[in-house]
Amino acid sequence: MDGTTIASLKDQLTFTENSQAITYKVDDSNNLYINDAQIVITDIVATNGIVHVLSEVLAPELDPKFLWTSFDETELVAHENVPSALFSDVGSDTYIRFFYGHNLDKSIATDVGAGDVSGHWQAGTDSDPYPYQVWIPEAQTESMPLVLILHTRGEQGDDNNAQIITELASTWANNVEEPSILLAPQAPSGTGAWSVTDLDNIIYEIQSNYNIDLNRLYITGHSFGGRGVLNMLSGSDHKFAAATLFAPSGKGFDDLDTSTLGETPQWYVVSKSDVIVDDEAVYNYFLEVYASDSQ
C-alpha cells in the first residue's frame, strides 16, 4: 500500500490474501483503524515479520460481493473463496479452476471436470447482427438459470461455431451441474464492442422459448467478451445475479456507469503477466466498482 505516515493511510482501500477489502481510517486523535479495529500496539518484531496488535479480531466475510483474483504466468489453481452467489447453480466448483491470461496455454482449461447434466448445442434462429448457439440440457426443468457467454475477439466471424469451441463456452458445457441454458452469441468480424441492445434482444428471444428463471441470469466473458460483460452490467435491461470477467480488455473504462455496475456480484480474474490486458488498470477499475456499491 502507499503511505509512510498514519495520515497518508486515511481512507485507503486494500485487499487481504483472500480478496476481502479492508479500509484504513484515522480519527481526530490520529488513531489508526483497520475497518473498525484500532491498532493499539505497533511494531512488535517477530521472527517472521512485524506484528501490530488490534483492539478486536478482523472476521472475514463469508460471502463477499466482489472478488479480485490475480495470478502469475504459470499458476492455475482453484480459488477457495469464491462467493457462493457466483454461479453456484451451474457448476462453480469446477468452473473456478478455469482462469488464465492471454499469454497462457489455454489447452489446460478445456476439460477441468465433468458435470452431472448432459446436453447439446443447437443453433438459434438467424439473429441480426449476432447469430447464436444455445446449449440445451437433455432434461429441462420448469425454472432454469441462463448463462450468457461472451467470446474473445479471436472468435468473431459468421460461422456460428467458433464461439462454442473456445475454452470459455466448452468448459461451461462440460461442467453443468444443474439443468441450465447456456447462450453463446457470435459477434461479426471487425466488431468494436458488443451491442447491449442486440444482446438484450437475444435474451428476450431465449426467454420466450425456454423456461428461464429471471432471478438467475448470469454473465461471463473473456477479453473482448469481458468488456462486453461490463457493457451489459452498465446498460442492459436485465438484472444479472452474478458476473465473472476474465482479463476484460478495452481502452479505458470511463464510459461505464459504475453506479449500476455495483448492483451485481462480480469476480474479476486477471493474470499479472498478461501481455494484452493491463492488470493494474483493471484492478483500479475494480476498486471503483467496489466503492460504488450502495450496499
C-alpha positions, 0 to 999 in steps of 0.5 A, a space after each residue: 500500500 502507499 503511505 509512510 505516515 498514519 495520515 497518508 493511510 486515511 481512507 485507503 482501500 486494500 485487499 487481504 490474501 483472500 480478496 476481502 477489502 479492508 479500509 484504513 481510517 484515522 480519527 481526530 486523535 490520529 488513531 489508526 483503524 483497520 475497518 473498525 479495529 484500532 491498532 493499539 500496539 505497533 511494531 512488535 518484531 517477530 521472527 517472521 515479520 512485524 506484528 501490530 496488535 488490534 483492539 478486536 479480531 478482523 472476521 472475514 466475510 463469508 460471502 463477499 460481493 466482489 472478488 479480485 483474483 490475480 495470478 502469475 504466468 504459470 499458476 492455475 489453481 482453484 480459488 477457495 473463496 469464491 462467493 457462493 452467489 457466483 454461479 453456484 447453480 451451474 457448476 462453480 466448483 469446477 468452473 473456478 479452476 478455469 482462469 488464465 491470461 492471454 499469454 497462457 496455454 489455454 489447452 489446460 482449461 478445456 476439460 477441468 471436470 465433468 458435470 452431472 447434466 448432459 446436453 447439446 448445442 443447437 443453433 438459434 434462429 438467424 439473429 441480426 447482427 449476432 447469430 447464436 448457439 444455445 446449449 440445451 440440457 437433455 432434461 429441462 426443468 420448469 425454472 432454469 438459470 441462463 448463462 450468457 457467454 461472451 467470446 474473445 475477439 479471436 472468435 468473431 466471424 459468421 460461422 456460428 461455431 467458433 464461439 462454442 469451441 473456445 475454452 470459455 463456452 466448452 468448459 461451461 458445457 462440460 461442467 453443468 451441474 444443474 439443468 441450465 441454458 447456456 447462450 453463446 452469441 457470435 459477434 461479426 468480424 471487425 466488431 468494436 464492442 458488443 451491442 447491449 441492445 442486440 444482446 438484450 434482444 437475444 435474451 428476450 428471444 431465449 426467454 420466450 422459448 425456454 423456461 428461464 428463471 429471471 432471478 438467475 441470469 448470469 454473465 461471463 466473458 473473456 477479453 473482448 467478451 469481458 468488456 462486453 460483460 461490463 457493457 451489459 452490467 452498465 446498460 442492459 435491461 436485465 438484472 444479472 445475479 452474478 458476473 465473472 470477467 476474465 482479463 476484460 480488455 478495452 481502452 479505458 473504462 470511463 464510459 461505464 456507469 459504475 453506479 449500476 455496475 455495483 448492483 451485481 456480484 462480480 469476480 474479476 480474474 486477471 493474470 499479472 503477466 498478461 501481455 494484452 490486458 493491463 492488470 493494474 488498470 483493471 484492478 483500479 477499475 475494480 476498486 471503483 466498482 467496489 466503492 460504488 456499491 450502495 450496499 
